[in-house]
Amino acid sequence: MLKRTTINFVNDTLSKNIDWKILDIGCGHRANKFASVIADVQDLSNHYEGKKFIKINEKKLPFKDKEFDFVIASHVIEHVEDFEFFIKELER
């Protein structure tokens, strides 16, 4: 389910679900503090030492179906060429 919400609501929800596997995708240098996996088209692995970082190279995201309990994609959609495909990838 896609839902637009505030960062306060997101952080409150995530703080209450510390066992969730959380993906923050396209966050640049500002990943959510609760993210267990961070993904971006830029190689920011040095910036996120100590966190699992995945560099996105393909249109299809390199994750299994239902791999995450929660996905954050804040201020990303406007940078994506095929936004319909991207949304389907986030939902799977």
ABEGO torsion letter per residue (X at the ends): XBBBBBAAAAAAAAAABAABBBBBBGAEABBBAABABBBBABBAAAAABGBBBBBBABABBABBBGABABBBBBGAAAABABAAAAAAAAAX
